[in-house]
Amino acid sequence: MEKITYKITDKNGIHARPAGLIVQAAKQFSSSVTLTCKDKHADCKKLFQLMQAGVKSGDEIIITADGEDAAQAVSEIERTMQKAGL
């Protein structure tokens, strides 16, 4: 299992466009990838779950991946979030 902590800086939090990018990145990997924010959990391969997590600017999230390619998955999602300006 691999995990990272990431602070959201985008003034709109995780909205449709970056959520879609996160889903695309997560689907490249066989590992399960989960976002946790406060008491909410979302499967990073499911757009509606990410949107329902309600991640706002300033929130600290934890991305956790479990599986064969967990390290690569976490790294790619972090890179995707940075590139999206989150």
PDB file of N, CA, C and O in Angstrom:
ATOM      1  N   MET A   1       0.840  -1.177   0.000  1.00  0.00           N
ATOM      2  CA  MET A   1       0.000   0.000   0.000  1.00  0.00           C
ATOM      3  C   MET A   1       0.883   1.237   0.000  1.00  0.00           C
ATOM      4  O   MET A   1       1.869   1.319   0.732  1.00  0.00           O
ATOM      5  N   GLU A   2       0.511   2.184  -0.827  1.00  0.00           N
ATOM      6  CA  GLU A   2       1.223   3.460  -0.930  1.00  0.00           C
ATOM      7  C   GLU A   2       0.229   4.579  -0.665  1.00  0.00           C
ATOM      8  O   GLU A   2      -0.956   4.458  -0.974  1.00  0.00           O
ATOM      9  N   LYS A   3       0.728   5.678  -0.085  1.00  0.00           N
ATOM     10  CA  LYS A   3      -0.160   6.821   0.101  1.00  0.00           C
ATOM     11  C   LYS A   3       0.615   8.121   0.120  1.00  0.00           C
ATOM     12  O   LYS A   3       1.795   8.171   0.466  1.00  0.00           O
ATOM     13  N   ILE A   4      -0.098   9.180  -0.269  1.00  0.00           N
ATOM     14  CA  ILE A   4       0.453  10.533  -0.215  1.00  0.00           C
ATOM     15  C   ILE A   4      -0.596  11.449   0.401  1.00  0.00           C
ATOM     16  O   ILE A   4      -1.793  11.163   0.365  1.00  0.00           O
ATOM     17  N   THR A   5      -0.128  12.542   0.959  1.00  0.00           N
ATOM     18  CA  THR A   5      -1.011  13.599   1.440  1.00  0.00           C
ATOM     19  C   THR A   5      -0.794  14.790   0.533  1.00  0.00           C
ATOM     20  O   THR A   5       0.339  15.118   0.182  1.00  0.00           O
ATOM     21  N   TYR A   6      -1.882  15.437   0.157  1.00  0.00           N
ATOM     22  CA  TYR A   6      -1.813  16.529  -0.813  1.00  0.00           C
ATOM     23  C   TYR A   6      -2.783  17.631  -0.380  1.00  0.00           C
ATOM     24  O   TYR A   6      -3.928  17.347  -0.029  1.00  0.00           O
ATOM     25  N   LYS A   7      -2.330  18.880  -0.405  1.00  0.00           N
ATOM     26  CA  LYS A   7      -3.192  20.010  -0.038  1.00  0.00           C
ATOM     27  C   LYS A   7      -3.730  20.656  -1.310  1.00  0.00           C
ATOM     28  O   LYS A   7      -2.967  21.004  -2.211  1.00  0.00           O
ATOM     29  N   ILE A   8      -5.036  20.811  -1.372  1.00  0.00           N
ATOM     30  CA  ILE A   8      -5.700  21.393  -2.537  1.00  0.00           C
ATOM     31  C   ILE A   8      -5.586  22.913  -2.487  1.00  0.00           C
ATOM     32  O   ILE A   8      -5.968  23.539  -1.498  1.00  0.00           O
ATOM     33  N   THR A   9      -5.059  23.501  -3.558  1.00  0.00           N
ATOM     34  CA  THR A   9      -4.883  24.953  -3.592  1.00  0.00           C
ATOM     35  C   THR A   9      -5.785  25.631  -4.621  1.00  0.00           C
ATOM     36  O   THR A   9      -5.935  26.852  -4.584  1.00  0.00           O
ATOM     37  N   ASP A  10      -6.384  24.881  -5.532  1.00  0.00           N
ATOM     38  CA  ASP A  10      -7.295  25.453  -6.519  1.00  0.00           C
ATOM     39  C   ASP A  10      -8.473  26.077  -5.786  1.00  0.00           C
ATOM     40  O   ASP A  10      -9.061  25.449  -4.906  1.00  0.00           O
ATOM     41  N   LYS A  11      -8.822  27.306  -6.143  1.00  0.00           N
ATOM     42  CA  LYS A  11      -9.890  28.009  -5.428  1.00  0.00           C
ATOM     43  C   LYS A  11     -11.241  27.314  -5.533  1.00  0.00           C
ATOM     44  O   LYS A  11     -12.122  27.545  -4.706  1.00  0.00           O
ATOM     45  N   ASN A  12     -11.415  26.452  -6.559  1.00  0.00           N
ATOM     46  CA  ASN A  12     -12.670  25.727  -6.743  1.00  0.00           C
ATOM     47  C   ASN A  12     -12.626  24.308  -6.195  1.00  0.00           C
ATOM     48  O   ASN A  12     -13.599  23.565  -6.319  1.00  0.00           O
ATOM     49  N   GLY A  13     -11.517  23.931  -5.596  1.00  0.00           N
ATOM     50  CA  GLY A  13     -11.382  22.568  -5.086  1.00  0.00           C
ATOM     51  C   GLY A  13     -11.321  21.568  -6.235  1.00  0.00           C
ATOM     52  O   GLY A  13     -10.898  21.912  -7.339  1.00  0.00           O
ATOM     53  N   ILE A  14     -11.740  20.337  -5.979  1.00  0.00           N
ATOM     54  CA  ILE A  14     -11.770  19.329  -7.045  1.00  0.00           C
ATOM     55  C   ILE A  14     -13.134  19.431  -7.719  1.00  0.00           C
ATOM     56  O   ILE A  14     -14.151  19.000  -7.176  1.00  0.00           O
ATOM     57  N   HIS A  15     -13.127  20.012  -8.916  1.00  0.00           N
ATOM     58  CA  HIS A  15     -14.353  20.167  -9.695  1.00  0.00           C
ATOM     59  C   HIS A  15     -14.277  19.238 -10.911  1.00  0.00           C
ATOM     60  O   HIS A  15     -13.358  18.425 -11.007  1.00  0.00           O
ATOM     61  N   ALA A  16     -15.216  19.348 -11.823  1.00  0.00           N
ATOM     62  CA  ALA A  16     -15.389  18.374 -12.908  1.00  0.00           C
ATOM     63  C   ALA A  16     -14.126  18.128 -13.742  1.00  0.00           C
ATOM     64  O   ALA A  16     -13.756  16.975 -13.963  1.00  0.00           O
ATOM     65  N   ARG A  17     -13.468  19.175 -14.201  1.00  0.00           N
ATOM     66  CA  ARG A  17     -12.316  18.975 -15.091  1.00  0.00           C
ATOM     67  C   ARG A  17     -11.178  18.219 -14.411  1.00  0.00           C
ATOM     68  O   ARG A  17     -10.741  17.195 -14.937  1.00  0.00           O
ATOM     69  N   PRO A  18     -10.682  18.680 -13.266  1.00  0.00           N
ATOM     70  CA  PRO A  18      -9.599  17.926 -12.638  1.00  0.00           C
ATOM     71  C   PRO A  18     -10.045  16.547 -12.140  1.00  0.00           C
ATOM     72  O   PRO A  18      -9.246  15.611 -12.122  1.00  0.00           O
ATOM     73  N   ALA A  19     -11.302  16.418 -11.741  1.00  0.00           N
ATOM     74  CA  ALA A  19     -11.790  15.106 -11.316  1.00  0.00           C
ATOM     75  C   ALA A  19     -11.715  14.128 -12.481  1.00  0.00           C
ATOM     76  O   ALA A  19     -11.334  12.971 -12.302  1.00  0.00           O
ATOM     77  N   GLY A  20     -12.078  14.591 -13.670  1.00  0.00           N
ATOM     78  CA  GLY A  20     -11.987  13.752 -14.863  1.00  0.00           C
ATOM     79  C   GLY A  20     -10.556  13.335 -15.160  1.00  0.00           C
ATOM     80  O   GLY A  20     -10.308  12.202 -15.571  1.00  0.00           O
ATOM     81  N   LEU A  21      -9.620  14.243 -14.954  1.00  0.00           N
ATOM     82  CA  LEU A  21      -8.208  13.932 -15.175  1.00  0.00           C
ATOM     83  C   LEU A  21      -7.704  12.904 -14.163  1.00  0.00           C
ATOM     84  O   LEU A  21      -6.923  12.017 -14.506  1.00  0.00           O
ATOM     85  N   ILE A  22      -8.151  13.028 -12.926  1.00  0.00           N
ATOM     86  CA  ILE A  22      -7.762  12.070 -11.887  1.00  0.00           C
ATOM     87  C   ILE A  22      -8.299  10.683 -12.233  1.00  0.00           C
ATOM     88  O   ILE A  22      -7.592   9.686 -12.092  1.00  0.00           O
ATOM     89  N   VAL A  23      -9.551  10.624 -12.688  1.00  0.00           N
ATOM     90  CA  VAL A  23     -10.155   9.340 -13.070  1.00  0.00           C
ATOM     91  C   VAL A  23      -9.367   8.704 -14.212  1.00  0.00           C
ATOM     92  O   VAL A  23      -9.067   7.511 -14.170  1.00  0.00           O
ATOM     93  N   GLN A  24      -9.032   9.495 -15.232  1.00  0.00           N
ATOM     94  CA  GLN A  24      -8.253   8.968 -16.361  1.00  0.00           C
ATOM     95  C   GLN A  24      -6.913   8.418 -15.892  1.00  0.00           C
ATOM     96  O   GLN A  24      -6.482   7.355 -16.340  1.00  0.00           O
ATOM     97  N   ALA A  25      -6.260   9.134 -14.997  1.00  0.00           N
ATOM     98  CA  ALA A  25      -4.962   8.690 -14.488  1.00  0.00           C
ATOM     99  C   ALA A  25      -5.117   7.408 -13.677  1.00  0.00           C
ATOM    100  O   ALA A  25      -4.322   6.481 -13.831  1.00  0.00           O
ATOM    101  N   ALA A  26      -6.117   7.345 -12.826  1.00  0.00           N
ATOM    102  CA  ALA A  26      -6.312   6.181 -11.950  1.00  0.00           C
ATOM    103  C   ALA A  26      -6.654   4.924 -12.746  1.00  0.00           C
ATOM    104  O   ALA A  26      -6.236   3.824 -12.385  1.00  0.00           O
ATOM    105  N   LYS A  27      -7.408   5.085 -13.821  1.00  0.00           N
ATOM    106  CA  LYS A  27      -7.837   3.936 -14.618  1.00  0.00           C
ATOM    107  C   LYS A  27      -6.693   3.264 -15.376  1.00  0.00           C
ATOM    108  O   LYS A  27      -6.868   2.166 -15.904  1.00  0.00           O
ATOM    109  N   GLN A  28      -5.547   3.896 -15.435  1.00  0.00           N
ATOM    110  CA  GLN A  28      -4.384   3.303 -16.108  1.00  0.00           C
ATOM    111  C   GLN A  28      -3.772   2.165 -15.285  1.00  0.00           C
ATOM    112  O   GLN A  28      -2.965   1.389 -15.796  1.00  0.00           O
ATOM    113  N   PHE A  29      -4.158   2.072 -14.021  1.00  0.00           N
ATOM    114  CA  PHE A  29      -3.504   1.148 -13.099  1.00  0.00           C
ATOM    115  C   PHE A  29      -4.470   0.083 -12.594  1.00  0.00           C
ATOM    116  O   PHE A  29      -5.672   0.316 -12.472  1.00  0.00           O
ATOM    117  N   SER A  30      -3.918  -1.088 -12.304  1.00  0.00           N
ATOM    118  CA  SER A  30      -4.753  -2.169 -11.777  1.00  0.00           C
ATOM    119  C   SER A  30      -5.023  -2.003 -10.279  1.00  0.00           C
ATOM    120  O   SER A  30      -5.978  -2.576  -9.755  1.00  0.00           O
ATOM    121  N   SER A  31      -4.204  -1.236  -9.605  1.00  0.00           N
ATOM    122  CA  SER A  31      -4.373  -1.004  -8.159  1.00  0.00           C
ATOM    123  C   SER A  31      -5.671  -0.260  -7.881  1.00  0.00           C
ATOM    124  O   SER A  31      -6.146   0.523  -8.704  1.00  0.00           O
ATOM    125  N   SER A  32      -6.231  -0.517  -6.713  1.00  0.00           N
ATOM    126  CA  SER A  32      -7.362   0.297  -6.267  1.00  0.00           C
ATOM    127  C   SER A  32      -6.785   1.609  -5.749  1.00  0.00           C
ATOM    128  O   SER A  32      -5.769   1.616  -5.055  1.00  0.00           O
ATOM    129  N   VAL A  33      -7.438   2.718  -6.090  1.00  0.00           N
ATOM    130  CA  VAL A  33      -6.948   4.041  -5.706  1.00  0.00           C
ATOM    131  C   VAL A  33      -8.099   4.784  -5.028  1.00  0.00           C
ATOM    132  O   VAL A  33      -9.190   4.909  -5.584  1.00  0.00           O
ATOM    133  N   THR A  34      -7.833   5.271  -3.822  1.00  0.00           N
ATOM    134  CA  THR A  34      -8.868   5.917  -3.022  1.00  0.00           C
ATOM    135  C   THR A  34      -8.430   7.304  -2.576  1.00  0.00           C
ATOM    136  O   THR A  34      -7.276   7.519  -2.206  1.00  0.00           O
ATOM    137  N   LEU A  35      -9.371   8.238  -2.618  1.00  0.00           N
ATOM    138  CA  LEU A  35      -9.157   9.578  -2.085  1.00  0.00           C
ATOM    139  C   LEU A  35      -9.920   9.670  -0.772  1.00  0.00           C
ATOM    140  O   LEU A  35     -11.079   9.267  -0.688  1.00  0.00           O
ATOM    141  N   THR A  36      -9.263  10.203   0.249  1.00  0.00           N
ATOM    142  CA  THR A  36      -9.908  10.425   1.541  1.00  0.00           C
ATOM    143  C   THR A  36      -9.776  11.903   1.886  1.00  0.00           C
ATOM    144  O   THR A  36      -8.688  12.476   1.831  1.00  0.00           O
ATOM    145  N   CYS A  37     -10.905  12.506   2.242  1.00  0.00           N
ATOM    146  CA  CYS A  37     -10.923  13.905   2.674  1.00  0.00           C
ATOM    147  C   CYS A  37     -11.863  13.994   3.861  1.00  0.00           C
ATOM    148  O   CYS A  37     -13.060  13.733   3.745  1.00  0.00           O
ATOM    149  N   LYS A  38     -11.309  14.362   4.991  1.00  0.00           N
ATOM    150  CA  LYS A  38     -12.063  14.395   6.246  1.00  0.00           C
ATOM    151  C   LYS A  38     -12.649  13.007   6.485  1.00  0.00           C
ATOM    152  O   LYS A  38     -11.892  12.051   6.656  1.00  0.00           O
ATOM    153  N   ASP A  39     -13.951  12.871   6.503  1.00  0.00           N
ATOM    154  CA  ASP A  39     -14.551  11.559   6.780  1.00  0.00           C
ATOM    155  C   ASP A  39     -15.129  10.906   5.523  1.00  0.00           C
ATOM    156  O   ASP A  39     -15.855   9.916   5.617  1.00  0.00           O
ATOM    157  N   LYS A  40     -14.810  11.457   4.346  1.00  0.00           N
ATOM    158  CA  LYS A  40     -15.355  10.921   3.098  1.00  0.00           C
ATOM    159  C   LYS A  40     -14.278  10.165   2.323  1.00  0.00           C
ATOM    160  O   LYS A  40     -13.106  10.543   2.317  1.00  0.00           O
ATOM    161  N   HIS A  41     -14.708   9.092   1.674  1.00  0.00           N
ATOM    162  CA  HIS A  41     -13.812   8.278   0.851  1.00  0.00           C
ATOM    163  C   HIS A  41     -14.403   8.184  -0.547  1.00  0.00           C
ATOM    164  O   HIS A  41     -15.620   8.099  -0.713  1.00  0.00           O
ATOM    165  N   ALA A  42     -13.523   8.200  -1.562  1.00  0.00           N
ATOM    166  CA  ALA A  42     -13.984   8.093  -2.946  1.00  0.00           C
ATOM    167  C   ALA A  42     -13.028   7.220  -3.742  1.00  0.00           C
ATOM    168  O   ALA A  42     -11.810   7.309  -3.592  1.00  0.00           O
ATOM    169  N   ASP A  43     -13.600   6.378  -4.588  1.00  0.00           N
ATOM    170  CA  ASP A  43     -12.829   5.575  -5.528  1.00  0.00           C
ATOM    171  C   ASP A  43     -12.376   6.518  -6.639  1.00  0.00           C
ATOM    172  O   ASP A  43     -13.211   7.132  -7.303  1.00  0.00           O
ATOM    173  N   CYS A  44     -11.084   6.638  -6.847  1.00  0.00           N
ATOM    174  CA  CYS A  44     -10.546   7.574  -7.841  1.00  0.00           C
ATOM    175  C   CYS A  44     -10.835   7.151  -9.278  1.00  0.00           C
ATOM    176  O   CYS A  44     -10.528   7.893 -10.211  1.00  0.00           O
ATOM    177  N   LYS A  45     -11.409   5.991  -9.466  1.00  0.00           N
ATOM    178  CA  LYS A  45     -11.774   5.539 -10.806  1.00  0.00           C
ATOM    179  C   LYS A  45     -13.234   5.846 -11.120  1.00  0.00           C
ATOM    180  O   LYS A  45     -13.734   5.485 -12.185  1.00  0.00           O
ATOM    181  N   LYS A  46     -13.923   6.518 -10.182  1.00  0.00           N
ATOM    182  CA  LYS A  46     -15.348   6.824 -10.355  1.00  0.00           C
ATOM    183  C   LYS A  46     -15.581   8.322 -10.195  1.00  0.00           C
ATOM    184  O   LYS A  46     -15.460   8.870  -9.100  1.00  0.00           O
ATOM    185  N   LEU A  47     -15.916   8.968 -11.301  1.00  0.00           N
ATOM    186  CA  LEU A  47     -16.072  10.421 -11.339  1.00  0.00           C
ATOM    187  C   LEU A  47     -17.077  10.931 -10.304  1.00  0.00           C
ATOM    188  O   LEU A  47     -16.783  11.873  -9.569  1.00  0.00           O
ATOM    189  N   PHE A  48     -18.247  10.320 -10.243  1.00  0.00           N
ATOM    190  CA  PHE A  48     -19.272  10.824  -9.334  1.00  0.00           C
ATOM    191  C   PHE A  48     -18.859  10.708  -7.876  1.00  0.00           C
ATOM    192  O   PHE A  48     -19.214  11.565  -7.067  1.00  0.00           O
ATOM    193  N   GLN A  49     -18.123   9.673  -7.529  1.00  0.00           N
ATOM    194  CA  GLN A  49     -17.648   9.563  -6.147  1.00  0.00           C
ATOM    195  C   GLN A  49     -16.674  10.687  -5.827  1.00  0.00           C
ATOM    196  O   GLN A  49     -16.718  11.258  -4.737  1.00  0.00           O
ATOM    197  N   LEU A  50     -15.788  11.010  -6.777  1.00  0.00           N
ATOM    198  CA  LEU A  50     -14.844  12.114  -6.538  1.00  0.00           C
ATOM    199  C   LEU A  50     -15.588  13.434  -6.363  1.00  0.00           C
ATOM    200  O   LEU A  50     -15.258  14.230  -5.484  1.00  0.00           O
ATOM    201  N   MET A  51     -16.590  13.660  -7.204  1.00  0.00           N
ATOM    202  CA  MET A  51     -17.349  14.904  -7.123  1.00  0.00           C
ATOM    203  C   MET A  51     -18.128  14.978  -5.797  1.00  0.00           C
ATOM    204  O   MET A  51     -18.234  16.050  -5.201  1.00  0.00           O
ATOM    205  N   GLN A  52     -18.665  13.856  -5.343  1.00  0.00           N
ATOM    206  CA  GLN A  52     -19.452  13.839  -4.114  1.00  0.00           C
ATOM    207  C   GLN A  52     -18.595  13.993  -2.860  1.00  0.00           C
ATOM    208  O   GLN A  52     -19.120  14.272  -1.783  1.00  0.00           O
ATOM    209  N   ALA A  53     -17.295  13.815  -2.991  1.00  0.00           N
ATOM    210  CA  ALA A  53     -16.412  13.982  -1.831  1.00  0.00           C
ATOM    211  C   ALA A  53     -16.384  15.437  -1.369  1.00  0.00           C
ATOM    212  O   ALA A  53     -16.049  15.716  -0.217  1.00  0.00           O
ATOM    213  N   GLY A  54     -16.735  16.364  -2.262  1.00  0.00           N
ATOM    214  CA  GLY A  54     -16.831  17.773  -1.886  1.00  0.00           C
ATOM    215  C   GLY A  54     -15.527  18.390  -1.431  1.00  0.00           C
ATOM    216  O   GLY A  54     -15.506  19.156  -0.467  1.00  0.00           O
ATOM    217  N   VAL A  55     -14.422  18.064  -2.120  1.00  0.00           N
ATOM    218  CA  VAL A  55     -13.109  18.580  -1.731  1.00  0.00           C
ATOM    219  C   VAL A  55     -13.000  20.063  -2.099  1.00  0.00           C
ATOM    220  O   VAL A  55     -13.180  20.438  -3.258  1.00  0.00           O
ATOM    221  N   LYS A  56     -12.711  20.880  -1.122  1.00  0.00           N
ATOM    222  CA  LYS A  56     -12.636  22.335  -1.290  1.00  0.00           C
ATOM    223  C   LYS A  56     -11.187  22.823  -1.208  1.00  0.00           C
ATOM    224  O   LYS A  56     -10.287  22.093  -0.793  1.00  0.00           O
ATOM    225  N   SER A  57     -10.997  24.052  -1.609  1.00  0.00           N
ATOM    226  CA  SER A  57      -9.686  24.683  -1.517  1.00  0.00           C
ATOM    227  C   SER A  57      -9.228  24.683  -0.062  1.00  0.00           C
ATOM    228  O   SER A  57      -9.997  25.006   0.844  1.00  0.00           O
ATOM    229  N   GLY A  58      -7.983  24.323   0.143  1.00  0.00           N
ATOM    230  CA  GLY A  58      -7.415  24.277   1.485  1.00  0.00           C
ATOM    231  C   GLY A  58      -7.546  22.927   2.167  1.00  0.00           C
ATOM    232  O   GLY A  58      -6.902  22.678   3.187  1.00  0.00           O
ATOM    233  N   ASP A  59      -8.385  22.046   1.604  1.00  0.00           N
ATOM    234  CA  ASP A  59      -8.536  20.708   2.185  1.00  0.00           C
ATOM    235  C   ASP A  59      -7.279  19.885   1.954  1.00  0.00           C
ATOM    236  O   ASP A  59      -6.614  20.008   0.926  1.00  0.00           O
ATOM    237  N   GLU A  60      -6.970  19.053   2.921  1.00  0.00           N
ATOM    238  CA  GLU A  60      -5.866  18.113   2.785  1.00  0.00           C
ATOM    239  C   GLU A  60      -6.468  16.749   2.492  1.00  0.00           C
ATOM    240  O   GLU A  60      -7.322  16.258   3.231  1.00  0.00           O
ATOM    241  N   ILE A  61      -6.011  16.147   1.404  1.00  0.00           N
ATOM    242  CA  ILE A  61      -6.539  14.843   1.012  1.00  0.00           C
ATOM    243  C   ILE A  61      -5.439  13.792   1.121  1.00  0.00           C
ATOM    244  O   ILE A  61      -4.248  14.105   1.116  1.00  0.00           O
ATOM    245  N   ILE A  62      -5.868  12.555   1.218  1.00  0.00           N
ATOM    246  CA  ILE A  62      -4.937  11.426   1.208  1.00  0.00           C
ATOM    247  C   ILE A  62      -5.307  10.543   0.029  1.00  0.00           C
ATOM    248  O   ILE A  62      -6.455  10.119  -0.105  1.00  0.00           O
ATOM    249  N   ILE A  63      -4.336  10.273  -0.818  1.00  0.00           N
ATOM    250  CA  ILE A  63      -4.511   9.346  -1.931  1.00  0.00           C
ATOM    251  C   ILE A  63      -3.824   8.046  -1.531  1.00  0.00           C
ATOM    252  O   ILE A  63      -2.634   8.038  -1.214  1.00  0.00           O
ATOM    253  N   THR A  64      -4.571   6.955  -1.547  1.00  0.00           N
ATOM    254  CA  THR A  64      -4.054   5.650  -1.176  1.00  0.00           C
ATOM    255  C   THR A  64      -4.241   4.692  -2.346  1.00  0.00           C
ATOM    256  O   THR A  64      -5.303   4.653  -2.967  1.00  0.00           O
ATOM    257  N   ALA A  65      -3.204   3.927  -2.635  1.00  0.00           N
ATOM    258  CA  ALA A  65      -3.292   2.912  -3.687  1.00  0.00           C
ATOM    259  C   ALA A  65      -2.845   1.578  -3.110  1.00  0.00           C
ATOM    260  O   ALA A  65      -1.900   1.504  -2.324  1.00  0.00           O
ATOM    261  N   ASP A  66      -3.543   0.535  -3.517  1.00  0.00           N
ATOM    262  CA  ASP A  66      -3.229  -0.803  -3.039  1.00  0.00           C
ATOM    263  C   ASP A  66      -3.245  -1.758  -4.224  1.00  0.00           C
ATOM    264  O   ASP A  66      -4.259  -1.900  -4.908  1.00  0.00           O
ATOM    265  N   GLY A  67      -2.104  -2.414  -4.459  1.00  0.00           N
ATOM    266  CA  GLY A  67      -2.001  -3.359  -5.559  1.00  0.00           C
ATOM    267  C   GLY A  67      -0.588  -3.410  -6.107  1.00  0.00           C
ATOM    268  O   GLY A  67       0.330  -2.801  -5.556  1.00  0.00           O
ATOM    269  N   GLU A  68      -0.426  -4.145  -7.201  1.00  0.00           N
ATOM    270  CA  GLU A  68       0.897  -4.353  -7.800  1.00  0.00           C
ATOM    271  C   GLU A  68       1.594  -3.059  -8.205  1.00  0.00           C
ATOM    272  O   GLU A  68       2.797  -2.901  -7.998  1.00  0.00           O
ATOM    273  N   ASP A  69       0.831  -2.137  -8.783  1.00  0.00           N
ATOM    274  CA  ASP A  69       1.423  -0.905  -9.301  1.00  0.00           C
ATOM    275  C   ASP A  69       1.048   0.318  -8.453  1.00  0.00           C
ATOM    276  O   ASP A  69       0.898   1.422  -8.976  1.00  0.00           O
ATOM    277  N   ALA A  70       0.901   0.109  -7.156  1.00  0.00           N
ATOM    278  CA  ALA A  70       0.459   1.169  -6.245  1.00  0.00           C
ATOM    279  C   ALA A  70       1.385   2.379  -6.245  1.00  0.00           C
ATOM    280  O   ALA A  70       0.912   3.515  -6.271  1.00  0.00           O
ATOM    281  N   ALA A  71       2.682   2.156  -6.218  1.00  0.00           N
ATOM    282  CA  ALA A  71       3.629   3.278  -6.177  1.00  0.00           C
ATOM    283  C   ALA A  71       3.513   4.136  -7.428  1.00  0.00           C
ATOM    284  O   ALA A  71       3.533   5.364  -7.346  1.00  0.00           O
ATOM    285  N   GLN A  72       3.393   3.495  -8.581  1.00  0.00           N
ATOM    286  CA  GLN A  72       3.260   4.227  -9.842  1.00  0.00           C
ATOM    287  C   GLN A  72       1.921   4.975  -9.885  1.00  0.00           C
ATOM    288  O   GLN A  72       1.852   6.104 -10.372  1.00  0.00           O
ATOM    289  N   ALA A  73       0.872   4.346  -9.378  1.00  0.00           N
ATOM    290  CA  ALA A  73      -0.451   4.967  -9.394  1.00  0.00           C
ATOM    291  C   ALA A  73      -0.460   6.245  -8.551  1.00  0.00           C
ATOM    292  O   ALA A  73      -0.941   7.285  -9.000  1.00  0.00           O
ATOM    293  N   VAL A  74       0.066   6.162  -7.347  1.00  0.00           N
ATOM    294  CA  VAL A  74       0.098   7.332  -6.456  1.00  0.00           C
ATOM    295  C   VAL A  74       0.942   8.443  -7.074  1.00  0.00           C
ATOM    296  O   VAL A  74       0.563   9.613  -7.034  1.00  0.00           O
ATOM    297  N   SER A  75       2.069   8.077  -7.635  1.00  0.00           N
ATOM    298  CA  SER A  75       2.953   9.057  -8.258  1.00  0.00           C
ATOM    299  C   SER A  75       2.271   9.745  -9.439  1.00  0.00           C
ATOM    300  O   SER A  75       2.366  10.964  -9.585  1.00  0.00           O
ATOM    301  N   GLU A  76       1.589   8.976 -10.278  1.00  0.00           N
ATOM    302  CA  GLU A  76       0.921   9.536 -11.461  1.00  0.00           C
ATOM    303  C   GLU A  76      -0.246  10.435 -11.061  1.00  0.00           C
ATOM    304  O   GLU A  76      -0.464  11.475 -11.682  1.00  0.00           O
ATOM    305  N   ILE A  77      -0.984  10.051 -10.048  1.00  0.00           N
ATOM    306  CA  ILE A  77      -2.109  10.887  -9.610  1.00  0.00           C
ATOM    307  C   ILE A  77      -1.600  12.189  -9.009  1.00  0.00           C
ATOM    308  O   ILE A  77      -2.182  13.249  -9.238  1.00  0.00           O
ATOM    309  N   GLU A  78      -0.525  12.116  -8.249  1.00  0.00           N
ATOM    310  CA  GLU A  78       0.053  13.356  -7.706  1.00  0.00           C
ATOM    311  C   GLU A  78       0.513  14.266  -8.841  1.00  0.00           C
ATOM    312  O   GLU A  78       0.269  15.472  -8.812  1.00  0.00           O
ATOM    313  N   ARG A  79       1.173  13.691  -9.831  1.00  0.00           N
ATOM    314  CA  ARG A  79       1.635  14.479 -10.984  1.00  0.00           C
ATOM    315  C   ARG A  79       0.448  15.092 -11.730  1.00  0.00           C
ATOM    316  O   ARG A  79       0.506  16.249 -12.147  1.00  0.00           O
ATOM    317  N   THR A  80      -0.607  14.333 -11.894  1.00  0.00           N
ATOM    318  CA  THR A  80      -1.806  14.810 -12.572  1.00  0.00           C
ATOM    319  C   THR A  80      -2.437  15.979 -11.807  1.00  0.00           C
ATOM    320  O   THR A  80      -2.854  16.964 -12.416  1.00  0.00           O
ATOM    321  N   MET A  81      -2.508  15.874 -10.485  1.00  0.00           N
ATOM    322  CA  MET A  81      -3.090  16.947  -9.680  1.00  0.00           C
ATOM    323  C   MET A  81      -2.240  18.212  -9.757  1.00  0.00           C
ATOM    324  O   MET A  81      -2.769  19.320  -9.842  1.00  0.00           O
ATOM    325  N   GLN A  82      -0.926  18.041  -9.726  1.00  0.00           N
ATOM    326  CA  GLN A  82      -0.032  19.195  -9.835  1.00  0.00           C
ATOM    327  C   GLN A  82      -0.192  19.871 -11.195  1.00  0.00           C
ATOM    328  O   GLN A  82      -0.267  21.097 -11.287  1.00  0.00           O
ATOM    329  N   LYS A  83      -0.244  19.064 -12.238  1.00  0.00           N
ATOM    330  CA  LYS A  83      -0.397  19.578 -13.597  1.00  0.00           C
ATOM    331  C   LYS A  83      -1.733  20.295 -13.781  1.00  0.00           C
ATOM    332  O   LYS A  83      -1.823  21.266 -14.533  1.00  0.00           O
ATOM    333  N   ALA A  84      -2.767  19.816 -13.095  1.00  0.00           N
ATOM    334  CA  ALA A  84      -4.103  20.419 -13.186  1.00  0.00           C
ATOM    335  C   ALA A  84      -4.223  21.679 -12.318  1.00  0.00           C
ATOM    336  O   ALA A  84      -5.242  22.370 -12.360  1.00  0.00           O
ATOM    337  N   GLY A  85      -3.200  21.968 -11.547  1.00  0.00           N
ATOM    338  CA  GLY A  85      -3.218  23.160 -10.706  1.00  0.00           C
ATOM    339  C   GLY A  85      -4.009  23.003  -9.424  1.00  0.00           C
ATOM    340  O   GLY A  85      -4.456  23.983  -8.827  1.00  0.00           O
ATOM    341  N   LEU A  86      -4.177  21.750  -9.007  1.00  0.00           N
ATOM    342  CA  LEU A  86      -4.883  21.507  -7.753  1.00  0.00           C
ATOM    343  C   LEU A  86      -3.965  21.769  -6.581  1.00  0.00           C
ATOM    344  O   LEU A  86      -4.375  21.620  -5.430  1.00  0.00           O
TER     345      LEU A  86
END
